[in-house]
Amino acid sequence: MSLSQRDTEVLALAWQCFETEPKIDYDKLAQLANYKTLASARVCFGNIKKKVQLLAAGAAGDGSPSNPSFLPLSASLSHSLRNASNCPDTHD
């Protein structure tokens, strides 16, 4: 199963609509996503959250996220996104 571009946009926008940030069980995520460590899962998911925020900003059409305090961008965002490719899709 794959997500369409529109599915991905709606998912990114829905992420911005959470009233509280979801609590991620990083041990479970590491197991399900085949990461070797909890730390790897946490770092890679952090990079994904930043990408989702940027996608949501683009889908909203105004260049800014609907809830900027929910997923704050760090000063090193561009560095983090460049290094996001260091997170393997499977086994790290």
Secondary structure, DSSP 8 states (H G I E B T S, - for coil): ----HHHHHHHHHHHTT-SS-----HHHHHHHTT-SSHHHHHHHHHHHHHHHHHHHHHHHTSSS-SSTTTS---TTHHHHHHHGGGS-SS--
